[in-house]
Amino acid sequence: MILCESSLKSEKGLQKPLNQDYVLEFSCSQGHLWLVADGEGENLRGVQAARLLADTIRTFIEDNKIANVQDLLRKAIIRANEILQKKMLFAEGAMAFQQGNQFFIATFGKNKALLWSKTNLQEIQNTNPVLGQQAIIQPNITALQVQKNTQILLMSKGAFLGLSFDLIKNTLQSKQSIQEKVESLIKASLQSQNNENSSIALIYFPQESFLQALQRIWKPIQPFVVPVLFLATIATFVIVTQKSHRQEVEQVENDQIQFQKAREKKRRLEDSLAQVDKAKDVIIKHKVQKGETIGTIARKYNSTVEALISLNMLDDKANVAVGQEVKVNVKMIYTLPKAQTLESLYNERFKRWEKMGVTIEAIQKANKPKELKGLLPKGTQIIIPALNKK
């Protein structure tokens, strides 16, 4: 909504016994109204006409919720004119109505068409391109821009006739307060027209500073700031708490998974060690034949020279004589270098030992209770049973 200031004043002067002018300012749900009415007729009839015009327009606007403001004001004036005509009363005047950022201005009277301007302040300033920044909208309404600050002046017929445009311009451009400007214009009007009725409404739209704009925005939302901040704080706390709780739950679940993995790994290691220990217990004696060396014996039993030297406590030269008995650990643990079935492994590496008792059935028996079925994963450890060399 455009911020504005206003000042209204009506003086009867010394020429007439009664003031036949009437000024009105009021706010309602539809907007804000300023009105200057000038009654015509002898004494009391002029007073009644001005008051009746203003009261009828006000009542109509307050009682009717018409969305289109231009229609609302037009119908209000038509209604006022109808009532005045029935009572044989006559009045004319000027009116301004503000709704949000829009401004509506009009003049009205017994012999006048309803002249309207639905406009914003920039359009008011440019209404009359001949006058540039200053514009006389209708005989009773003057709009003037002074240093980016727009001023709308509503006048009764007496005030309008008693004031020159130069006087109006100089007064509005002065550094007086809005109330002082109205006083000056009323005084000048009374002096120029021999103290007859004179009424003025001045509406002032100052250029809004950043601080004023901030205050204008802040004022309507201020009552809601604390509750909103409170709710936002609670919502943030709830979200953070839920997130923290969810992270704790996920951490516990992850710890449980890691614990299960570690326990399973330990179990497999224990099983493997048990199988290795079991495999170490079976040792046979091999009688060295002519042409055999410790190396050929190791290869024959799928062992190593180092293992045979250690087992038989041989010297570094590892010399053996024909007929000498050499201890051989004929059980071994074979670790799968890749995923494969027992049948594939057997045909690939151990089938040549079939005549020495290394059969698929013997391997399966040596590895009980472990079952070697299907595709065995890489890293599976398999006990190869003792060779039965005859």
N, C-alpha and C positions, 0 to 999 in steps of 0.2 A: 504494500500500500504506500502511496506517495505521502510523505510527511508534509504537513502544512501548518501554518498559523493563520489566525483570522481575527478580525475586529469589526464590530458592527456598531453603528450609532445612528440615531434619528433625532432631529431637532425640529420643533414646530416654528421656531423663529418668533418674531414680534408682530408680523403682519396679520397672521390668522389666529383666531382664538383656540383652535384645536389642531392637533397634528393629524393630518389625513394620510400620513405615511406609516408604514409598519415594517420592521425588520425581524427576521426569524432565522435561527440556526438550530438544527437538531440532528441527532443521530438515531438511526434505527437499524434493523437487521439488514436492510437493503443497501444502506450507505449513509452518506452525510449530506445534508441540504443547507444551502444558504439562500435566503430569499429577501428581496426588497420589493414591497408592494406600495403602490401610490393610488389611494382612493380618489375618486372624482365626485363632485357634487357639493352641495351646500353643507358646510360644517359637519354635523353628526353623520350625515349620509356618507360622506367621504371616509370618515373614520370607520364606520360599519363595513363599508365596501373593502377597505384594505385589510381589516381584521378577518372578515369572512373569507376573502380570497386566500389568505395565508393559512387559516385554520382548516379550510376545506382541503387544500393541497396536502397539508401535513397529515390529516386524518386518513385521506385516501391512500397515501404512501404507506402509512403504518398498518392499515387494515388489509391491503392487497399484496399478495406475494406473486408478482408478475416477474418472470425471469428476465425478460427483455426490459432493461432499464429505460430505454427510449420510449417504449410503449407505455411503461408505467407512468412516466412523467407526462407524456402527451395526454393520457387518459385522465390524469389528475387535474391538468389545466382545463381540459374540456369539461370535466365535472364541476370545477369551480366556476367556470363561465356560465354553465347552465343554471347553477344556483343563483349567481349574481343577476342574471337576466330575469329570473322568476321574481326576484325582489326589486327589479328595476334599479339595480345598483351597478356601478361601473368602476373598474380598477385596472391598472396595468402595472407592469413591473419587470424585474429581471430575476433569474434564478440560476444557481449553479449546483450541480450534484456530483459527488465523488463516490465511485465504487471501485475499490481496489486501486489499480493503476490507471483507471479510465476517468475521464472528466466529461460531464455533459453540461452544456450551457444553453439558455434559451431566454427570449423575451416574450411577453404575452400582453394582450390588451383587447379592448372591445372591438377595435377595428383592424386588428393586425392578424396576419397569418401566423401560424406557429412556426417559428424559425429555429432550426435545431443545428447543433454542431456536436456530433459525437467524436471526441478527439482526445489525444494525449497532449501533454504540454508542448511538445515540439510542433504539433499541428496547430495549436493555439497561436504560437509565435508566428507561424507562417500563413495565418488565415488571410491576411491582406498583404499580398506581395508588394503593393505600392508603398506601403508604410514600412516594410521590412520587418524588423524585430518587434515593432509596436503595431497593435491592431485594434481597431474599433470593430467589435464583432457585430453589434447592433447599437442603436442609439443609447441604450441603457447599460451596455456592457463594454468595458475596455480591458484589453489584455496587454500587458507590457512586460518585456524582458529587460531586467536590469542586472548587468554583470553576471549572466548565467542564472540569475534568480528570477523566476516568473511570478508576476503579480496579477491577479484578476480583480477588477474593480466593478462592483455592481452599484448602480446609482438609480435613485428615483428621478422622475422627470425634472423636478425642481433642481436637484443637484446637478444633473447633466446640463441643463440649460444655463446654470450659473457658473460653470467651470469651462475654461478653455483647455484644449488638449495640451498646450505647452505648460500650463499650470499643473495639470495632472502629471505630466511627464517629469517635471522638475521636482514635484513633491515625492513621487514614487522613487526617484533616483536619489533622494536625499538620504542621509544617514540616520534619520529619525527612526524611532521604534514604530512598529505597525500601528499602535494605538495613537501615537503622536501624528502619524501621517493622516489617519482618519480625522482626528481633531482639526488638523490644518485644512483639510479639504472641506469639511463641514463649515468651518469658520469662513473660508473664502467664498463658499457657495452662498451662505446667508448674506454676506456683505454685498455680493454682486447682484443678488436678486431681491434686494430690499427686505431681507429677513422673512422669506416664506419657507414653507416646509422643505426640509432637505435631509435625505437619508442615504447612507453609504454602507456597503459591506466590502471589506478588503480582505482578499485571501492571498496569502504569501507562501510561496514554495521555495524555501532556501535550498541552495545546492548542498546535497548531503555529503558530509565528510565520511572518511573511512570509519572513524570511531562511532559516528552517529549510525551508520549503516550496521555496524557490528552490534550496537546497542539495540537497534530496531529488530535485528534478527534474534538477538539473545532474549529479549523481553518475553516473547510468547512461549519460548521453549524452556525458560528458566525453571518453572515449576516441575518440569519432567526430568531435568538433568540428574538430580540426586537419585530418584527412583531408578532411572535407567542405568546409572553408574552402579547402583547397588545390585540390580539384577545382573548386570554385566559381570560384576565381581563374583557373584554367586555362580553364574554360568561358567566363568573361567575356572573357578575353584573346582566345580564338579567335573569339568572336562579334564583338568590337570590330574585330579584325584583318580578318575576313571582310567586315564592313560597310564598313570603310575601303577595302579592296581593291575591293569592288563599286562604291563611290562613285568611286574612281579610274578604274575601267573605264568607268563611265557618263560621267564627265567627258571621258575621251579620246574616247569614241564621240560625245558631244555636240560636242566641238571639231571632230571630223572632219566631222560634219554641217554645222556652221556654216561650216567651211572650204569644203566643197563648194557650199554656198549662195552664199557670197561669190564663189567662182570663177565660178559660173554667172551671178551678177549682173554680174560684171565682163565676162564674155564677151558677155552681152546688150547691155551698155552700149557695148562696143567695136564690136559689130555695128551698133548703132543709130547710133553716131557715124560709122562708115564709110558707112552708107547716107545719113546727112545730108550728109556731105562730097560724096558722089557726086551727090546731088540738087542741090547748089549750083552745080555746074559748067555746067548747061544754061541759057543765057540767050538770049532772042529780042528782036527789036526790033519795037515796035508803032508804026504810023504813026497819029498822032492824027487822028481824024475830027471833023467839025463837030459841036459840042455835047458832045464828050467832055471830061472833066476827069480829073485824076489819080486822083480817087476812083472814078469810073465804070470807069476802066481797071483799077484795083486789084481792084474787085469782079468784073470780067469774067474776070480771070485767077486769081481766088481768092487774091489777095495782099492786102497792106495798103498804105495811103498811105505810112506810115513806111518800109516796105521799098523802095518805088519812089523816094521822095525820096533815100534813102541810096544806092541803086544808081545813080541818075542825077545825083546831086550837085546837086539842085535847091535853091532857096532856101526859106525858111520858107513863102512864099506858095504855092509849088508850082504856079505857073502854067505851062500848056503851050499851045503854039500849034498851029493846024490844020496838018497835014503834018509836024509835028515827030516824030522817032523817039524813042520811049521804051523803054529797056531793061526787060525783064520777066523775072524768074526764074520760069519756067513749071513747074519741078519743085518739088514740096513734099513734106514728110513729114506724113502725117495720122495722128494718134493716136486709136485707137478709144475713144470715151467709154463704151462698153458692149460686152459680148460680142455679136458678131453675125457672120454669114457675109459673105464678100466680095460675093456676089450682092445681099444685102440692103443693104449699104453702097453699092454701085454704083447700085442703083435709087433709093436715097434721096437721094444727094448728087451723083453724078458722071455720071449718064446724059445729062444735058443737054449734056455736053461730048463726046458720042459722035461727032458729026460733025467734031470737031476732033482726032480720033485717040485720045481717052481711052476705050478699051474695056476690058472685063474681061481680054482676052488681053494687051493692052498693059500693064495694071497688073501682071499675073502675071509678064510678061517683065521689067519694070523691077525687080521685087523678087527675082529669082533671085539666089542659089540658094534663098532662102526660099520655102517652099510655102504658099500661102494657101488651104488647103482646110478644109472643115468649119467648125465654130463657132470663131471666133477670139476669144481672151480679151480682156477689157478691158485697155487700155493697149498693145495691139499697134500698132506703128508701120508704116505702109504708104507706100511711095513712089508718088506720083501722077505719071505721065509727062508730058512736055511736050505742050502743046496745039499742034496743027497748024492754026493759023488761016489761012485762005485769003482 
